[in-house]
Amino acid sequence: MPGDPARAARIAASVLQEPRVVSDVRGIQIHTGTVDGKPLSVMASGMGMPSMTLYATELFRFYGVTRIVRLGTAGALAAGLHPGDAVIATGAHTTSSMNELWMPGVHFSAVADFPMASAAMAAAAGDPHVMAGLVISNDHFYRDFMPGFHEMLTANGVLATEMETAGLYGVAQSEGKAALAVLTVSNHMFHDENMSSAQRETTFDRALKLALAAALH
């Protein structure tokens, strides 16, 4: 589940055998086929946690999906990350209150499925352009949560910032299913390193390899 429908179509065309479009409700096509004989579908999540959690809940609850991999983009915070690198998100902090609804009064831990994360990390096989660790899922794209926000996150080991992972992990845990986010770094929050819009749509080979390993292990 990338965020972008165009990226979903490119991924489906590049990896699925005998792909077919089984839904295009609201312009979000679901491409279904197989990879090495195993069933796999590709669809976009849209932007933000509300969109992601709606689609993820329906896929888990009504359509028999057991694993979801978010194959998205993120802004790097860690000094060692650069555009084109990949982040395996083992857990996700968030500025959203969405996950508080699962267990009121409890600080919800939004974490990846361990077997899926392990499979992705094994597939990375020492690739120096892959890091695994914590990310943060923000509600706001163009606004910091507070002054010095990104510096605070970096000081506490957060690798990257994005908008969907914590919501996906919350839904997966509440539905008893499995989820992982593998993110391509599209820009750096502290340096002038940015992918173009076209690059964001097409540069995902490293993350795709890891995502397939997690989904099909």
Secondary structure, DSSP 8 states (H G I E B T S, - for coil): --S-HHHHHHHHHHH-EEEEEEE-GGG--EEEEEETTEEEEEE---SSHHHHHHHHHHHHHHS---EEEEEEEEEE-STT--TT-EEEEEEEEES-SGGGGTSTTS----B--HHHHHHHHHHHTT-TTEEEEEEEE-S-SSS-SSTTHHHHHHHTT--EEESSHHHHHHHHHHHT-EEEEEEEEEEESSSS-B--HHHHHH--HHHHHHHHHHHH-
